[in-house]
Amino acid sequence: MLDKFLTQLGEDTELCERYKKNPKEIMESYGLTDEEISAMLSGDLSKIKDSSNFQQTNFIIFILSPNEK
C-alpha cells in the first residue's frame, strides 16, 4: 500500500499539499499501516524501502517534512 501512496503523492499536487499540512492524518486516511506511517514520519529511506514493495532500487524518494523551513 505504501508504494501506491508514494506514487500518488508524487503525481497528485493536491494530495501533496494536504500531506504537507497533516501527513499522519493523510496516511491514515489512505489506510497505511502503523509501520508504514512510522517509516514515513522517520524520514529514514531504508525503513521506507523495507515497508514498501518497491522492486526497483533506481528510484530516489524525496520525503517532504512539513516541519522543515
C-alpha positions as a Markdown table, in Angstrom:
| # | Residue | x | y | z |
|---|---|---|---|---|
| 1 | Met | 0.0 | 0.0 | 0.0 |
| 2 | Leu | 2.9 | 2.4 | 0.8 |
| 3 | Asp | 4.3 | 2.1 | -2.8 |
| 4 | Lys | 0.9 | 3.1 | -4.2 |
| 5 | Phe | 0.6 | 6.0 | -1.8 |
| 6 | Leu | 4.1 | 7.3 | -2.7 |
| 7 | Thr | 3.3 | 7.1 | -6.4 |
| 8 | Gln | 0.1 | 9.0 | -5.9 |
| 9 | Leu | 1.9 | 11.5 | -3.7 |
| 10 | Gly | 4.3 | 12.2 | -6.5 |
| 11 | Glu | 1.6 | 12.6 | -9.1 |
| 12 | Asp | -1.2 | 14.5 | -7.2 |
| 13 | Thr | -0.3 | 18.0 | -6.3 |
| 14 | Glu | -3.4 | 18.4 | -4.2 |
| 15 | Leu | -2.6 | 15.3 | -2.2 |
| 16 | Cys | 0.9 | 16.5 | -1.7 |
| 17 | Glu | -0.3 | 19.9 | -0.3 |
| 18 | Arg | -2.6 | 18.1 | 2.1 |
| 19 | Tyr | 0.2 | 15.7 | 3.1 |
| 20 | Lys | 2.5 | 18.6 | 3.9 |
| 21 | Lys | -0.2 | 20.1 | 6.2 |
| 22 | Asn | -1.0 | 16.9 | 8.1 |
| 23 | Pro | 1.0 | 13.9 | 7.0 |
| 24 | Lys | -0.2 | 11.4 | 9.6 |
| 25 | Glu | -3.9 | 12.1 | 9.0 |
| 26 | Ile | -3.5 | 11.8 | 5.2 |
| 27 | Met | -1.6 | 8.5 | 5.6 |
| 28 | Glu | -4.2 | 7.1 | 8.0 |
| 29 | Ser | -7.0 | 8.1 | 5.6 |
| 30 | Tyr | -5.2 | 6.1 | 2.8 |
| 31 | Gly | -5.1 | 3.0 | 5.0 |
| 32 | Leu | -1.4 | 2.9 | 5.6 |
| 33 | Thr | -0.3 | 0.6 | 8.5 |
| 34 | Asp | 1.3 | 2.0 | 11.7 |
| 35 | Glu | 4.6 | 0.5 | 10.5 |
| 36 | Glu | 4.3 | 2.4 | 7.1 |
| 37 | Ile | 3.3 | 5.6 | 8.8 |
| 38 | Ser | 6.2 | 5.3 | 11.3 |
| 39 | Ala | 8.7 | 4.7 | 8.5 |
| 40 | Met | 7.4 | 7.7 | 6.5 |
| 41 | Leu | 7.5 | 10.0 | 9.6 |
| 42 | Ser | 11.0 | 8.9 | 10.4 |
| 43 | Gly | 12.3 | 10.0 | 7.0 |
| 44 | Asp | 14.6 | 7.0 | 7.0 |
| 45 | Leu | 14.9 | 5.8 | 3.4 |
| 46 | Ser | 15.9 | 2.3 | 4.4 |
| 47 | Lys | 12.8 | 2.0 | 6.7 |
| 48 | Ile | 10.6 | 3.3 | 3.9 |
| 49 | Lys | 12.0 | 0.8 | 1.4 |
| 50 | Asp | 11.6 | -2.0 | 3.9 |
| 51 | Ser | 7.9 | -1.0 | 4.4 |
| 52 | Ser | 7.1 | -0.7 | 0.7 |
| 53 | Asn | 7.0 | -3.1 | -2.2 |
| 54 | Phe | 9.3 | -1.1 | -4.4 |
| 55 | Gln | 11.2 | -3.6 | -6.6 |
| 56 | Gln | 13.3 | -1.1 | -8.5 |
| 57 | Thr | 16.2 | 0.4 | -6.5 |
| 58 | Asn | 16.9 | 3.1 | -9.0 |
| 59 | Phe | 14.2 | 5.3 | -7.6 |
| 60 | Ile | 15.1 | 8.1 | -5.3 |
| 61 | Ile | 12.4 | 9.0 | -2.8 |
| 62 | Phe | 12.2 | 12.6 | -1.5 |
| 63 | Ile | 10.3 | 12.9 | 1.7 |
| 64 | Leu | 8.8 | 16.3 | 2.4 |
| 65 | Ser | 9.0 | 17.1 | 6.0 |
| 66 | Pro | 6.2 | 19.5 | 6.9 |
| 67 | Asn | 8.3 | 20.9 | 9.8 |
| 68 | Glu | 11.2 | 22.0 | 7.6 |
| 69 | Lys | 11.6 | 25.7 | 6.9 |
